[in-house]
Amino acid sequence: MQVREAMNPVLVSIGPGHTLRQAAALMSQRGVGAAVVIDPDAYGPGILTERDVLRAIGAGLDPDVETAESHHTRDLVFAGPEWTLIDAAEAMIRGGFRHLIVIDHDDVVGILSVRDIVRHWSRAAADLRTTA
């Protein structure tokens, strides 16, 4: 089972100037827990997660003032679409994160979450039970 089979090709993409409230609204509308931050002045994408937003609000910061620039993660581990789901899950465990941006030839092609992995493995297990 490869990352390409479980990843979500639909991304929430934001700029570094989006406020945390704007980012949270976009993530909520799409039902996802992370947004890819595209900064034309930076090398490569970053990621803003629901956890980042929660930490900022929990610290008493104003989500209408704080921006993705100040709260997103820039130093990322990226997955390739050909990675196995086991490789992706191990990378998440080692790094202590729940999302991987999927890159293919320098292009962002999707995002993979722990939920995506579990969903894919659960479906595969259900398929095995019905064919056994």
C-alpha positions as CSV (number, residue, x, y, z in Angstrom):
1,M,0.0,0.0,0.0
2,Q,1.5,3.3,-1.1
3,V,1.0,6.9,0.0
4,R,-0.7,7.7,-3.3
5,E,-3.5,5.3,-2.5
6,A,-4.4,7.0,0.8
7,M,-3.4,10.6,0.4
8,N,-5.9,13.4,0.0
9,P,-5.2,15.2,-3.3
10,V,-7.4,18.1,-2.3
11,L,-5.4,20.6,-0.4
12,V,-6.2,23.7,1.6
13,S,-3.5,26.1,0.5
14,I,-2.9,29.4,2.2
15,G,-0.4,32.2,2.1
16,P,1.8,33.3,5.1
17,G,-0.4,36.4,5.5
18,H,-3.6,34.5,6.2
19,T,-4.8,35.0,9.8
20,L,-5.3,32.0,12.0
21,R,-9.0,32.6,11.9
22,Q,-9.0,32.6,8.1
23,A,-6.9,29.5,8.0
24,A,-9.1,27.7,10.6
25,A,-12.3,28.7,8.6
26,L,-10.8,27.2,5.4
27,M,-9.7,24.0,7.2
28,S,-13.1,23.7,8.8
29,Q,-15.0,24.2,5.5
30,R,-12.9,21.4,3.9
31,G,-13.0,19.1,6.9
32,V,-9.2,18.9,7.2
33,G,-6.7,19.4,10.0
34,A,-3.9,21.1,8.1
35,A,-3.2,23.7,5.5
36,V,-0.2,23.9,3.2
37,V,1.5,27.3,3.5
38,I,2.8,28.6,0.2
39,D,5.2,31.5,0.6
40,P,6.7,32.7,-2.7
41,D,9.7,34.1,-0.7
42,A,10.5,30.8,1.0
43,Y,12.0,27.6,-0.3
44,G,9.3,24.9,-0.2
45,P,5.9,24.7,1.4
46,G,5.2,24.8,5.1
47,I,2.3,23.5,7.1
48,L,-0.2,25.0,9.5
49,T,-2.1,22.5,11.6
50,E,-5.1,22.6,13.8
51,R,-2.7,22.0,16.7
52,D,-0.8,25.2,15.7
53,V,-4.0,27.2,15.8
54,L,-5.0,25.6,19.1
55,R,-1.7,26.4,20.7
56,A,-1.8,30.1,19.7
57,I,-5.4,30.6,20.9
58,G,-4.6,28.7,24.1
59,A,-1.7,31.1,24.7
60,G,-4.2,34.0,24.5
61,L,-3.2,35.2,21.1
62,D,-5.7,36.9,18.8
63,P,-6.6,34.7,15.8
64,D,-7.7,37.8,13.9
65,V,-4.2,39.3,14.2
66,E,-1.8,36.3,14.3
67,T,-0.8,35.0,10.9
68,A,0.2,31.7,9.4
69,E,3.7,33.1,9.0
70,S,4.2,33.2,12.7
71,H,2.8,29.8,13.5
72,H,3.4,27.3,10.7
73,T,6.1,24.7,10.5
74,R,8.8,25.2,7.9
75,D,11.2,22.4,8.6
76,L,9.2,19.4,7.3
77,V,9.6,15.8,6.3
78,F,7.9,15.3,3.0
79,A,6.6,12.0,1.6
80,G,6.8,10.7,-1.9
81,P,3.7,9.2,-3.4
82,E,5.6,5.9,-3.8
83,W,6.4,5.6,-0.1
84,T,4.7,2.7,1.7
85,L,2.1,3.6,4.3
86,I,4.3,1.9,6.8
87,D,7.2,4.2,5.9
88,A,4.8,7.2,6.2
89,A,3.5,6.0,9.6
90,E,7.0,5.4,10.9
91,A,8.1,8.9,9.8
92,M,5.1,10.4,11.6
93,I,5.9,8.5,14.8
94,R,9.6,9.4,14.7
95,G,8.8,13.1,14.1
96,G,5.8,13.4,16.4
97,F,3.5,14.8,13.7
98,R,0.2,13.8,12.2
99,H,0.5,15.1,8.6
100,L,2.9,14.7,5.7
101,I,2.9,16.9,2.6
102,V,3.3,14.6,-0.4
103,I,5.8,15.9,-3.0
104,D,6.3,14.5,-6.5
105,H,9.1,16.0,-8.6
106,D,9.0,19.3,-6.5
107,D,5.2,19.6,-6.9
108,V,2.8,19.3,-3.9
109,V,0.4,16.6,-5.0
110,G,-1.4,15.8,-1.7
111,I,-1.4,15.6,2.0
112,L,-1.5,12.4,4.1
113,S,-2.8,12.3,7.7
114,V,-2.8,9.6,10.3
115,R,-6.5,9.5,9.8
116,D,-6.0,8.8,6.0
117,I,-3.6,5.9,6.9
118,V,-6.0,4.4,9.4
119,R,-9.0,4.7,7.0
120,H,-7.1,3.0,4.2
121,W,-5.8,0.2,6.4
122,S,-9.3,-0.3,7.9
123,R,-10.9,-0.6,4.4
124,A,-8.2,-3.0,3.4
125,A,-8.8,-5.1,6.5
126,A,-12.6,-5.1,5.8
127,D,-12.0,-6.2,2.2
128,L,-9.9,-9.1,3.5
129,R,-12.7,-10.1,5.9
130,T,-15.3,-10.1,3.2
131,T,-13.2,-12.1,0.7
132,A,-12.1,-14.7,3.3
